């Protein structure tokens, strides 16, 4: 299930048993969060650096006593998949077969003007 808000979207999956036991997995994209105050020295970090990075959390226990933890296994699997996809894209670029972004259109004399 996906939960959308004005701030972010959260992917939620897992189980909720009739006896109150829960085991949820949450995936929260980090790219949607904007820092109001930046740490010194981080001004040069591009905003797109967080794109594709997700916060993976586990919510386990029962409805009265639950524990929210960081899901390292899901993060590792996500990171491995992202690195594999980037490797495939880089390989296709080096082989000249990349079909991602369209090339920039060459300008003709009708598309621009000179001024001095």
C-alpha positions as CSV (number, residue, x, y, z in Angstrom):
1,X,0.0,0.0,0.0
2,X,1.2,3.5,-0.7
3,X,0.4,6.5,1.5
4,X,0.6,9.9,-0.2
5,X,0.8,13.2,1.7
6,X,1.9,16.7,0.8
7,X,5.4,15.9,2.3
8,X,6.2,12.4,1.0
9,X,4.8,9.0,0.0
10,X,5.3,6.0,2.2
11,X,5.2,2.4,0.9
12,X,3.8,0.1,3.5
13,X,3.7,-3.7,3.4
14,X,3.5,-6.5,5.9
15,X,1.1,-8.5,8.1
16,X,-1.3,-7.8,10.8
17,X,-2.6,-10.9,12.6
18,X,-6.0,-11.3,14.4
19,X,-4.1,-11.7,17.7
20,X,-2.6,-8.2,17.3
21,X,0.9,-9.2,16.1
22,X,2.3,-6.9,13.4
23,X,5.2,-7.1,11.1
24,X,5.3,-4.1,8.8
25,X,7.9,-2.9,6.3
26,X,8.1,0.8,5.5
27,X,10.0,2.5,2.6
28,X,10.3,6.3,2.8
29,X,12.1,8.2,0.0
30,X,14.6,10.7,1.3
31,X,14.5,13.0,-1.7
32,X,11.3,14.5,-0.6
33,X,12.6,15.9,2.7
34,X,14.1,19.4,2.5
35,X,16.5,20.6,5.2
36,X,15.5,24.0,6.7
37,X,18.9,24.3,8.3
38,X,22.0,23.0,6.6
39,X,25.1,21.7,8.3
40,X,28.3,23.7,7.7
41,X,30.1,22.5,4.6
42,X,27.1,20.8,3.0
43,X,26.0,23.7,0.8
44,X,27.6,22.2,-2.3
45,X,25.6,18.9,-2.0
46,X,23.3,18.6,-5.0
47,X,19.6,18.2,-4.1
48,X,19.4,15.2,-6.5
49,X,22.0,13.3,-4.5
50,X,19.2,11.9,-2.4
51,X,17.1,10.8,-5.4
52,X,16.7,7.0,-5.3
53,X,17.7,6.7,-1.7
54,X,15.1,5.4,0.7
55,X,14.8,4.9,4.4
56,X,13.8,1.3,5.2
57,X,12.1,0.7,8.5
58,X,10.6,-2.3,10.2
59,X,7.7,-2.2,12.7
60,X,7.4,-5.4,14.7
61,X,5.7,-6.7,17.8
62,X,2.1,-6.3,18.7
63,X,-0.3,-3.4,18.7
64,X,0.5,-2.6,22.4
65,X,4.2,-3.2,22.4
66,X,6.0,-2.6,19.1
67,X,9.5,-1.8,18.0
68,X,10.5,0.5,15.1
69,X,14.0,-0.3,13.7
70,X,16.1,0.3,10.7
71,X,15.8,-2.5,8.1
72,X,19.5,-3.0,7.1
73,X,18.7,-6.1,5.0
74,X,16.2,-4.2,2.8
75,X,18.6,-1.3,2.5
76,X,21.4,-3.6,1.3
77,X,19.1,-5.3,-1.2
78,X,18.0,-1.9,-2.5
79,X,21.5,-0.6,-2.7
80,X,22.7,-3.7,-4.5
81,X,19.9,-3.4,-7.1
82,X,20.6,0.3,-7.6
83,X,24.3,-0.3,-8.1
84,X,23.5,-3.1,-10.6
85,X,21.2,-0.8,-12.6
86,X,23.8,1.9,-12.6
87,X,26.4,-0.6,-13.8
88,X,24.1,-1.6,-16.7
89,X,23.5,2.0,-17.7
90,X,27.2,2.8,-17.6
91,X,28.0,-0.3,-19.7
92,X,25.4,0.7,-22.3
93,X,26.8,4.3,-22.3
94,X,30.4,3.0,-22.9
95,X,29.2,0.7,-25.7
96,X,27.3,3.6,-27.3
97,X,23.9,1.9,-26.9
98,X,22.4,4.3,-24.2
99,X,18.8,5.3,-25.0
100,X,18.1,7.4,-21.9
101,X,17.9,11.1,-22.4
102,X,17.4,12.5,-25.9
103,X,20.4,14.3,-27.3
104,X,20.3,18.1,-27.3
105,X,18.9,19.5,-30.5
106,X,21.4,21.3,-32.6
107,X,20.5,25.0,-33.2
108,X,20.0,26.4,-36.6
109,X,20.4,30.1,-37.4
110,X,16.6,30.5,-37.1
111,X,16.8,29.3,-33.4
112,X,19.1,32.0,-32.1
113,X,20.4,35.5,-32.6
114,X,23.7,37.3,-32.2
115,X,24.0,40.5,-30.2
116,X,27.0,42.7,-29.2
